[in-house]
């Protein structure tokens, strides 16, 4: 299978296919025409002597500095070398691959002026598993993800470091082993490699994919906790969902109802004092049980909004300056009609074919990732409350901390402590980065998005939440086994899968390895 670029309507699934599943990428004939035409247009503009930002001028606050033609190539190479400054952990290979793919797709639309050989090298690095080593920290989210993308650019010119088939080596050696040749950058090519939102967008797409799984996982964990705690089924009435018709709430209500079905009826949750088939002992449960559709459903609503933002960003042209082709229709990613500016009947505001603007700015992604972090934190919050409820004998009617022999055994006491530790960090990380702008580049770049920080924070919240949900699954299964509750076929399947990694805890055992084994396999738990 091969993925043809450019694709004008990219989706999160497309990003996953290339970044995680390593689908091969090929430049289409249209892409080749786009790239070559844009490069020719740039050459013509430069021959006219017109000043072009970042091509025959300096960068940022150095925009007034004129660059002689003999220095055009050196300017681009120096840009990559100087801007590749980062620290912190390294981005995972799938994130870097996603960023490379998104940049290649954008360049193949033909608005950046680069040569075909540059885009081809990017795609061949993907296809031959050459993945640059990229630091997490260094981007302020405008002008684009300069530092992270510059680390990718280093490898294209034979510098930096890269993985080749999972072995770390110099960028030059990685290219050589893959049968590829480094580039000597030409006018605008360094700038076109780094002046975009692709790294925060790559993280954004991967974050969205993971949260989509976590919302389903939260419904599964919630159903098992509901069974263990003797919940009242009326809270999951479809009639309630119809009266508050958020799509997310409807989905969670349907999921919980289907997960709890037995022989055409909802399986009543049971406690140690309730026999199979009896009505629950309370009229109204605590919010953490009763309001699962409203809470998990609201997270789904936020995820829907964030997905739309991410998919708009990844199908956009994120560069500066942008080169338009006189007489060439703009193929809009949002409309079926073809018109010069993408809107039927619209007229250009100016006659320039090379336009300096701000499409590199990542504010939309920054706001979206902050919202995603907050929503995921909420998902973890209600899971932590269910863990606490399962472990509290006064609320669960089960042995304290879910151990058959409390006192000499502490049982799963530490599960809630770990959940609280992670959730406290989640709350700190849910403070928005998108409002934290500080001016850069001698106040030329005086309002930045901090989108990469927003995406990195969200990534950490997602990781913490996945662990909290794993802890809820462990506690719920322990409670169900202690209470000797008979599960329906579907819930029994989830129970058995969890038990392959975390056995029943009759006496205190070391649980860290079991928890990590479950986490390594948790993505296999699907609705």
NUTOR-580176 format. One record per residue (C-alpha): residue in three letters; x, y, z. Coordinates in Angstrom, 2 decimals. Layout:
NUTOR-580176
{ALA {X Y Z}}
...
END
This chain:
NUTOR-580176
{UNK {0.00 0.00 0.00}}
{UNK {1.23 3.50 -0.85}}
{UNK {-0.03 6.92 0.17}}
{UNK {-0.08 9.54 -2.60}}
{UNK {0.72 13.15 -1.72}}
{UNK {-0.52 15.77 -1.74}}
{UNK {-3.80 14.76 -0.16}}
{UNK {-5.98 17.83 0.31}}
{UNK {-8.28 16.31 2.93}}
{UNK {-5.92 14.65 5.38}}
{UNK {-7.40 12.95 8.44}}
{UNK {-5.99 11.74 11.73}}
{UNK {-6.28 8.20 10.35}}
{UNK {-3.98 9.14 7.47}}
{UNK {-1.36 10.43 9.90}}
{UNK {-1.58 7.21 11.94}}
{UNK {-1.22 5.10 8.78}}
{UNK {2.12 6.69 7.87}}
{UNK {3.55 7.48 11.30}}
{UNK {2.64 4.34 13.23}}
{UNK {1.81 1.75 10.57}}
{UNK {4.64 2.89 8.25}}
{UNK {2.60 3.03 5.04}}
{UNK {4.87 4.12 2.16}}
{UNK {4.55 7.63 0.71}}
{UNK {4.80 8.60 -2.97}}
{UNK {4.57 12.00 -4.67}}
{UNK {1.74 11.98 -7.21}}
{UNK {2.06 13.42 -10.69}}
{UNK {-0.03 16.38 -9.55}}
{UNK {2.34 16.87 -6.63}}
{UNK {5.38 16.87 -8.92}}
{UNK {3.74 19.46 -11.15}}
{UNK {2.81 21.61 -8.15}}
{UNK {6.35 21.54 -6.75}}
{UNK {8.13 22.23 -10.03}}
{UNK {5.78 25.06 -10.99}}
{UNK {6.22 26.72 -7.58}}
{UNK {9.99 26.41 -7.77}}
{UNK {10.02 27.96 -11.24}}
{UNK {7.85 30.80 -9.99}}
{UNK {10.26 31.52 -7.13}}
{UNK {13.20 31.55 -9.52}}
{UNK {11.41 34.06 -11.75}}
{UNK {10.60 36.32 -8.78}}
{UNK {14.22 36.28 -7.60}}
{UNK {15.46 37.14 -11.08}}
{UNK {13.27 40.24 -10.98}}
{UNK {15.23 41.52 -7.99}}
{UNK {12.19 41.73 -5.74}}
{UNK {12.96 41.33 -2.02}}
{UNK {11.57 38.06 -0.67}}
{UNK {11.56 37.40 3.07}}
{UNK {13.97 34.66 4.11}}
{UNK {15.29 34.20 0.59}}
{UNK {17.24 37.38 -0.13}}
{UNK {16.67 38.91 3.32}}
{UNK {17.57 37.88 6.84}}
{UNK {15.15 36.18 9.22}}
{UNK {12.91 37.51 11.98}}
{UNK {14.23 40.81 13.31}}
{UNK {16.99 40.64 10.67}}
{UNK {14.46 41.04 7.86}}
{UNK {16.01 44.38 6.80}}
{UNK {19.35 42.72 6.06}}
{UNK {19.82 42.18 2.31}}
{UNK {21.46 38.90 1.24}}
{UNK {23.55 38.73 -1.97}}
{UNK {22.80 36.00 -4.48}}
{UNK {26.10 34.23 -3.78}}
{UNK {24.94 33.69 -0.18}}
{UNK {21.45 32.31 -0.88}}
{UNK {22.42 28.69 -0.28}}
{UNK {24.57 29.49 2.75}}
{UNK {21.67 31.47 4.26}}
{UNK {19.38 28.42 4.14}}
{UNK {22.01 26.04 5.51}}
{UNK {22.87 28.44 8.33}}
{UNK {19.18 28.74 9.18}}
{UNK {18.90 24.99 9.74}}
{UNK {22.11 24.80 11.76}}
{UNK {21.35 27.81 13.96}}
{UNK {17.73 26.92 14.63}}
{UNK {18.38 23.29 15.61}}
{UNK {18.65 24.10 19.31}}
{UNK {16.66 22.00 21.73}}
{UNK {16.64 20.15 25.02}}
{UNK {14.60 17.73 27.09}}
{UNK {13.56 14.25 26.04}}
{UNK {13.52 13.09 22.44}}
{UNK {10.27 12.84 20.54}}
{UNK {9.09 9.32 19.79}}
{UNK {9.79 8.06 16.29}}
{UNK {6.10 8.01 15.40}}
{UNK {5.81 11.72 16.24}}
{UNK {8.81 12.60 14.06}}
{UNK {7.50 10.44 11.22}}
{UNK {4.14 12.18 11.48}}
{UNK {5.83 15.59 11.31}}
{UNK {7.90 14.58 8.27}}
{UNK {4.83 13.25 6.50}}
{UNK {2.77 16.36 7.19}}
{UNK {5.56 18.67 5.97}}
{UNK {6.05 16.62 2.81}}
{UNK {2.31 16.67 2.11}}
{UNK {2.17 20.44 2.58}}
{UNK {5.21 21.06 0.35}}
{UNK {3.70 18.86 -2.37}}
{UNK {0.82 21.33 -2.71}}
{UNK {3.22 23.72 -4.41}}
{UNK {3.15 26.94 -2.39}}
{UNK {6.68 26.90 -0.96}}
{UNK {9.09 27.13 -3.92}}
{UNK {11.25 24.12 -3.05}}
{UNK {12.71 21.64 -5.51}}
{UNK {11.20 18.24 -6.15}}
{UNK {14.41 16.62 -4.86}}
{UNK {13.80 18.00 -1.36}}
{UNK {10.28 16.59 -1.06}}
{UNK {11.43 13.32 -2.59}}
{UNK {14.22 13.01 0.01}}
{UNK {11.70 13.58 2.82}}
{UNK {9.43 10.85 1.49}}
{UNK {12.29 8.42 0.90}}
{UNK {13.53 8.94 4.45}}
{UNK {10.06 7.89 5.59}}
{UNK {9.98 4.91 3.25}}
{UNK {13.46 3.68 4.19}}
{UNK {13.03 4.25 7.94}}
{UNK {15.45 7.15 8.42}}
{UNK {14.03 9.06 11.39}}
{UNK {15.86 12.15 12.72}}
{UNK {16.55 12.55 16.41}}
{UNK {14.44 15.50 17.57}}
{UNK {14.34 17.18 20.98}}
{UNK {10.94 17.89 22.52}}
{UNK {11.73 21.39 23.73}}
{UNK {12.55 24.38 21.57}}
{UNK {9.39 25.49 19.78}}
{UNK {7.24 28.45 20.83}}
{UNK {4.68 27.61 18.15}}
{UNK {5.42 30.59 15.87}}
{UNK {7.08 31.03 13.42}}
{UNK {6.09 27.43 13.24}}
{UNK {7.93 24.65 15.05}}
{UNK {11.34 26.06 14.14}}
{UNK {13.64 24.01 16.38}}
{UNK {12.01 20.56 16.04}}
{UNK {11.70 20.87 12.27}}
{UNK {15.29 22.14 12.05}}
{UNK {16.49 18.87 13.61}}
{UNK {14.77 17.08 10.72}}
{UNK {16.37 19.54 8.31}}
{UNK {19.83 18.75 9.70}}
{UNK {19.58 15.17 8.53}}
{UNK {18.49 16.25 5.05}}
{UNK {21.79 18.14 4.70}}
{UNK {23.85 15.28 6.16}}
{UNK {24.16 16.59 9.70}}
{UNK {22.50 15.86 13.03}}
{UNK {21.57 12.37 14.20}}
{UNK {19.00 9.86 13.01}}
{UNK {17.75 6.36 13.51}}
{UNK {18.17 3.98 10.63}}
{UNK {16.18 0.81 11.20}}
{UNK {16.14 1.59 14.95}}
{UNK {19.92 2.15 15.20}}
{UNK {21.04 5.66 16.19}}
{UNK {23.88 7.14 14.12}}
{UNK {24.97 10.36 12.45}}
{UNK {22.55 11.81 9.94}}
{UNK {25.06 11.40 7.13}}
{UNK {25.61 7.71 7.90}}
{UNK {21.87 7.08 8.21}}
{UNK {21.30 8.54 4.74}}
{UNK {24.24 6.59 3.31}}
{UNK {23.04 3.27 4.72}}
{UNK {19.59 3.97 3.29}}
{UNK {21.08 4.71 -0.12}}
{UNK {20.22 8.41 0.03}}
{UNK {22.28 11.55 -0.66}}
{UNK {22.24 14.74 1.43}}
{UNK {20.98 17.95 -0.15}}
{UNK {22.68 21.30 -0.68}}
{UNK {19.84 23.67 0.13}}
{UNK {18.75 26.22 -2.45}}
{UNK {16.76 29.48 -2.04}}
{UNK {13.93 29.27 0.53}}
{UNK {14.41 25.53 1.16}}
{UNK {15.67 25.85 4.72}}
{UNK {12.83 28.21 5.58}}
{UNK {10.27 25.97 3.86}}
{UNK {11.45 23.02 5.93}}
{UNK {10.92 24.66 9.31}}
{UNK {8.35 27.47 9.03}}
{UNK {5.22 25.46 9.80}}
{UNK {3.06 23.86 12.48}}
{UNK {3.76 20.25 11.52}}
{UNK {5.36 19.03 14.76}}
{UNK {2.62 20.34 17.05}}
{UNK {0.08 19.08 14.52}}
{UNK {1.77 15.66 14.47}}
{UNK {1.55 15.46 18.25}}
{UNK {-2.00 16.76 18.06}}
{UNK {-3.09 14.04 15.65}}
{UNK {-1.49 11.30 17.74}}
{UNK {-2.98 12.76 20.93}}
{UNK {-6.44 12.79 19.39}}
{UNK {-6.09 9.15 18.35}}
{UNK {-5.07 8.14 21.88}}
{UNK {-7.86 10.06 23.59}}
{UNK {-10.38 8.47 21.24}}
{UNK {-9.28 5.11 22.66}}
{UNK {-9.28 6.42 26.24}}
{UNK {-12.91 7.53 26.02}}
{UNK {-13.91 4.00 25.03}}
{UNK {-11.65 2.55 27.72}}
{UNK {-13.28 4.83 30.32}}
{UNK {-16.72 3.47 29.36}}
{UNK {-15.46 -0.12 29.75}}
{UNK {-13.81 0.61 33.10}}
{UNK {-16.89 2.51 34.21}}
{UNK {-19.14 -0.45 33.35}}
{UNK {-16.98 -2.85 35.38}}
{UNK {-16.94 -0.43 38.33}}
{UNK {-20.72 -0.02 38.01}}
{UNK {-21.15 -3.79 38.29}}
{UNK {-18.84 -4.00 41.30}}
{UNK {-20.51 -1.12 43.16}}
{UNK {-24.15 -2.10 42.76}}
{UNK {-25.13 0.80 40.53}}
{UNK {-28.69 1.74 39.60}}
{UNK {-29.34 1.14 35.90}}
{UNK {-31.86 3.96 35.52}}
{UNK {-29.04 6.49 35.11}}
{UNK {-28.24 4.99 31.70}}
{UNK {-31.72 5.37 30.27}}
{UNK {-31.78 6.28 26.60}}
{UNK {-34.73 8.56 27.39}}
{UNK {-32.47 10.72 29.55}}
{UNK {-29.94 10.94 26.74}}
{UNK {-32.66 12.03 24.32}}
{UNK {-33.59 14.93 26.60}}
{UNK {-29.99 16.17 26.66}}
{UNK {-29.03 15.32 23.09}}
{UNK {-25.28 15.79 23.05}}
{UNK {-23.87 13.19 20.63}}
{UNK {-21.13 12.32 23.11}}
{UNK {-23.59 11.64 25.92}}
{UNK {-25.68 9.48 23.59}}
{UNK {-22.62 7.43 22.65}}
{UNK {-21.54 6.85 26.26}}
{UNK {-25.12 6.00 27.30}}
{UNK {-25.36 3.49 24.48}}
{UNK {-21.95 2.01 25.31}}
{UNK {-22.76 1.53 28.98}}
{UNK {-26.20 0.11 28.23}}
{UNK {-24.79 -2.41 25.76}}
{UNK {-21.91 -3.38 28.05}}
{UNK {-24.33 -4.12 30.87}}
{UNK {-26.87 -6.14 28.89}}
{UNK {-27.64 -9.72 29.90}}
{UNK {-30.29 -11.77 28.10}}
{UNK {-31.89 -8.63 26.73}}
{UNK {-31.90 -6.87 30.14}}
{UNK {-29.46 -4.55 31.87}}
{UNK {-27.28 -6.54 34.25}}
{UNK {-27.95 -5.09 37.72}}
{UNK {-24.74 -4.18 39.52}}
{UNK {-24.31 -6.13 42.72}}
{UNK {-22.55 -5.76 46.02}}
{UNK {-21.65 -8.42 48.57}}
{UNK {-25.06 -7.84 50.19}}
{UNK {-27.08 -8.15 46.99}}
{UNK {-27.86 -11.39 45.19}}
{UNK {-27.77 -11.78 41.41}}
{UNK {-30.86 -10.31 39.79}}
{UNK {-32.00 -8.19 42.75}}
{UNK {-32.67 -4.48 42.52}}
{UNK {-29.88 -2.16 43.64}}
{UNK {-30.15 -0.99 47.23}}
{UNK {-30.05 2.77 46.49}}
{UNK {-32.39 5.02 44.55}}
{UNK {-29.64 7.38 43.39}}
{UNK {-25.95 6.59 43.13}}
{UNK {-23.07 8.97 43.70}}
{UNK {-22.25 11.23 40.77}}
{UNK {-19.18 9.20 39.80}}
{UNK {-21.52 6.34 38.85}}
{UNK {-24.74 8.13 37.94}}
{UNK {-23.19 10.87 35.79}}
{UNK {-20.83 8.74 33.68}}
{UNK {-22.82 9.51 30.49}}
{UNK {-22.75 13.24 31.14}}
{UNK {-19.05 13.38 32.09}}
{UNK {-17.55 10.91 29.61}}
{UNK {-19.95 12.26 27.00}}
{UNK {-18.70 15.82 27.52}}
{UNK {-15.15 14.57 26.97}}
{UNK {-16.30 13.07 23.68}}
{UNK {-17.77 16.45 22.70}}
{UNK {-14.44 18.16 23.34}}
{UNK {-12.64 15.44 21.41}}
{UNK {-14.96 16.04 18.47}}
{UNK {-14.12 19.76 18.51}}
{UNK {-10.38 19.15 18.85}}
{UNK {-10.38 16.58 16.04}}
{UNK {-11.97 19.15 13.72}}
{UNK {-9.26 21.70 14.60}}
{UNK {-6.42 19.22 14.12}}
{UNK {-7.79 17.97 10.79}}
{UNK {-8.19 21.54 9.56}}
{UNK {-4.59 22.33 10.51}}
{UNK {-3.08 19.26 8.86}}
{UNK {-4.85 19.97 5.57}}
{UNK {-3.72 23.63 5.60}}
{UNK {-0.75 25.33 3.94}}
{UNK {1.50 26.36 6.82}}
{UNK {4.46 28.37 5.54}}
{UNK {5.75 31.92 5.03}}
{UNK {6.08 33.51 2.58}}
{UNK {3.61 31.65 0.38}}
{UNK {4.01 31.57 -3.40}}
{UNK {0.91 31.74 -5.56}}
{UNK {0.88 30.87 -9.24}}
{UNK {-0.78 33.41 -11.52}}
{UNK {-3.65 31.77 -13.32}}
{UNK {-3.43 28.53 -11.35}}
{UNK {-6.70 27.67 -9.52}}
{UNK {-6.30 27.09 -5.81}}
{UNK {-7.49 23.56 -5.05}}
{UNK {-9.19 24.17 -1.75}}
{UNK {-9.16 21.41 0.88}}
{UNK {-12.52 22.66 2.16}}
{UNK {-14.63 23.21 -0.95}}
{UNK {-15.35 21.22 -4.08}}
{UNK {-15.30 24.36 -6.23}}
{UNK {-12.02 25.50 -7.76}}
{UNK {-11.28 29.21 -7.67}}
{UNK {-8.16 31.30 -7.41}}
{UNK {-8.57 31.87 -3.67}}
{UNK {-10.61 28.79 -2.81}}
{UNK {-13.86 30.69 -2.44}}
{UNK {-16.17 30.81 -5.41}}
{UNK {-16.29 34.32 -6.82}}
{UNK {-13.71 35.70 -4.35}}
{UNK {-11.16 38.25 -5.52}}
{UNK {-7.57 38.56 -4.30}}
{UNK {-6.83 41.45 -1.97}}
{UNK {-3.58 42.19 -3.79}}
{UNK {-1.86 41.22 -7.03}}
{UNK {1.30 39.84 -5.40}}
{UNK {2.11 36.23 -6.16}}
{UNK {4.37 35.91 -3.12}}
{UNK {2.67 36.85 0.11}}
{UNK {4.08 37.22 3.62}}
{UNK {1.58 36.34 6.31}}
{UNK {1.12 34.24 9.41}}
{UNK {-0.03 30.77 8.36}}
{UNK {2.83 29.35 10.43}}
{UNK {1.12 30.47 13.66}}
{UNK {-0.08 27.60 15.83}}
{UNK {-2.72 29.32 17.97}}
{UNK {-5.53 27.04 16.81}}
{UNK {-3.57 23.90 17.72}}
{UNK {-2.46 25.46 21.02}}
{UNK {-6.03 26.16 22.10}}
{UNK {-7.19 22.74 20.91}}
{UNK {-4.47 20.86 22.80}}
{UNK {-5.16 22.81 26.00}}
{UNK {-8.82 21.86 25.69}}
{UNK {-7.86 18.24 25.08}}
{UNK {-5.66 18.19 28.19}}
{UNK {-8.49 19.61 30.30}}
{UNK {-11.03 17.10 28.93}}
{UNK {-8.66 14.17 29.47}}
{UNK {-8.00 15.38 33.01}}
{UNK {-11.77 15.25 33.62}}
{UNK {-11.85 11.67 32.31}}
{UNK {-9.11 10.75 34.80}}
{UNK {-10.85 12.62 37.60}}
{UNK {-14.01 10.55 37.56}}
{UNK {-11.95 7.35 37.21}}
{UNK {-9.96 8.26 40.33}}
{UNK {-13.24 8.79 42.21}}
{UNK {-14.44 5.33 41.20}}
{UNK {-11.13 3.81 42.37}}
{UNK {-11.57 5.53 45.75}}
{UNK {-15.15 4.28 45.99}}
{UNK {-14.16 0.70 45.18}}
{UNK {-11.48 0.73 47.90}}
{UNK {-13.59 2.34 50.63}}
{UNK {-15.44 -0.45 52.46}}
{UNK {-18.04 2.02 53.82}}
{UNK {-19.08 2.84 50.25}}
{UNK {-18.51 -0.44 48.44}}
{UNK {-19.73 -2.99 51.00}}
{UNK {-16.55 -4.88 50.12}}
{UNK {-13.49 -5.66 52.26}}
{UNK {-11.26 -2.63 52.91}}
{UNK {-8.90 -1.94 50.01}}
{UNK {-10.25 -5.05 48.28}}
{UNK {-8.16 -7.57 50.18}}
{UNK {-9.69 -10.75 51.69}}
{UNK {-7.44 -10.38 54.73}}
{UNK {-7.26 -6.68 55.68}}
{UNK {-4.80 -5.66 58.37}}
{UNK {-1.89 -7.91 57.67}}
{UNK {-2.52 -7.07 54.00}}
{UNK {-2.89 -3.52 52.64}}
{UNK {-4.53 -4.72 49.45}}
{UNK {-4.88 -2.17 46.66}}
{UNK {-4.48 0.85 48.95}}
{UNK {-1.62 2.21 46.83}}
{UNK {-3.68 2.11 43.62}}
{UNK {-5.62 5.17 44.73}}
{UNK {-2.49 6.92 45.98}}
{UNK {-0.84 6.45 42.61}}
{UNK {-4.00 7.65 40.86}}
{UNK {-4.09 10.76 43.09}}
{UNK {-0.42 11.47 42.33}}
{UNK {-1.03 11.27 38.59}}
{UNK {-4.28 13.23 38.74}}
{UNK {-2.63 16.00 40.72}}
{UNK {-0.03 16.29 37.97}}
{UNK {-2.84 16.27 35.40}}
{UNK {-4.45 19.26 37.12}}
{UNK {-1.18 21.20 37.04}}
{UNK {-0.63 20.32 33.38}}
{UNK {-4.16 21.41 32.50}}
{UNK {-3.20 25.05 33.06}}
{UNK {-3.28 26.44 29.50}}
{UNK {-0.01 27.10 27.70}}
{UNK {-1.87 28.94 24.94}}
{UNK {-2.21 32.05 27.13}}
{UNK {1.47 32.13 28.11}}
{UNK {2.90 34.06 25.15}}
{UNK {6.20 35.92 25.58}}
{UNK {7.80 38.03 22.82}}
{UNK {10.72 36.63 20.83}}
{UNK {13.17 37.75 18.11}}
{UNK {13.64 41.31 19.36}}
{UNK {9.84 41.81 19.48}}
{UNK {9.39 41.10 15.79}}
{UNK {7.70 37.83 16.77}}
{UNK {5.90 39.36 19.72}}
{UNK {2.91 37.02 20.16}}
{UNK {3.51 33.29 19.94}}
{UNK {1.18 30.34 20.43}}
{UNK {3.14 27.94 22.65}}
{UNK {1.34 25.21 20.70}}
{UNK {4.11 22.65 21.07}}
{UNK {4.00 23.04 24.85}}
{UNK {0.22 22.61 24.78}}
{UNK {0.59 19.41 22.76}}
{UNK {3.37 18.06 25.01}}
{UNK {1.33 18.78 28.15}}
{UNK {-1.67 17.04 26.64}}
{UNK {0.51 14.04 25.77}}
{UNK {1.59 13.71 29.42}}
{UNK {-1.99 14.06 30.70}}
{UNK {-3.03 11.33 28.26}}
{UNK {-0.29 9.01 29.53}}
{UNK {-1.25 9.64 33.17}}
{UNK {-4.93 9.09 32.41}}
{UNK {-4.22 5.80 30.69}}
{UNK {-2.49 4.61 33.88}}
{UNK {-5.37 5.80 36.07}}
{UNK {-7.85 3.89 33.89}}
{UNK {-5.65 0.79 34.11}}
{UNK {-5.74 1.10 37.90}}
{UNK {-9.53 1.37 37.80}}
{UNK {-9.72 -1.80 35.69}}
{UNK {-7.52 -3.64 38.20}}
{UNK {-9.61 -2.49 41.17}}
{UNK {-12.93 -3.24 39.47}}
{UNK {-11.84 -6.78 38.57}}
{UNK {-10.61 -7.40 42.11}}
{UNK {-13.94 -6.19 43.49}}
{UNK {-15.98 -8.31 41.07}}
{UNK {-14.04 -11.43 42.01}}
{UNK {-14.35 -10.73 45.74}}
{UNK {-18.10 -10.25 45.39}}
{UNK {-18.41 -13.38 43.21}}
{UNK {-20.43 -11.47 40.63}}
{UNK {-21.45 -13.28 37.48}}
{UNK {-20.64 -11.21 34.41}}
{UNK {-22.21 -11.23 30.99}}
{UNK {-20.16 -12.60 28.11}}
{UNK {-18.82 -9.27 26.97}}
{UNK {-17.68 -8.02 30.37}}
{UNK {-16.29 -11.47 31.14}}
{UNK {-14.10 -11.12 28.06}}
{UNK {-12.63 -7.87 29.37}}
{UNK {-12.24 -9.37 32.83}}
{UNK {-10.37 -12.41 31.47}}
{UNK {-8.06 -10.22 29.37}}
{UNK {-7.11 -8.11 32.39}}
{UNK {-6.57 -11.25 34.46}}
{UNK {-3.91 -12.47 32.00}}
{UNK {-1.73 -9.59 33.23}}
{UNK {-2.99 -8.93 36.76}}
{UNK {-4.10 -11.99 38.78}}
{UNK {-6.45 -11.90 41.76}}
{UNK {-4.65 -10.50 44.79}}
{UNK {-5.36 -12.93 47.65}}
{UNK {-2.38 -11.57 49.59}}
{UNK {-0.16 -8.55 49.02}}
{UNK {2.04 -8.81 45.96}}
{UNK {4.35 -6.51 44.02}}
{UNK {2.05 -4.94 41.44}}
{UNK {4.29 -2.60 39.45}}
{UNK {5.31 -5.14 36.81}}
{UNK {1.73 -6.38 36.44}}
{UNK {0.49 -2.80 35.99}}
{UNK {3.13 -2.09 33.34}}
{UNK {2.33 -5.33 31.52}}
{UNK {-1.31 -4.32 31.39}}
{UNK {-0.37 -0.84 30.15}}
{UNK {1.73 -2.34 27.34}}
{UNK {-1.34 -4.22 26.14}}
{UNK {-4.10 -1.81 27.06}}
{UNK {-4.69 -0.59 23.50}}
{UNK {-5.96 -4.09 22.72}}
{UNK {-8.97 -3.40 24.96}}
{UNK {-11.53 -2.13 22.46}}
{UNK {-15.27 -1.69 22.39}}
END
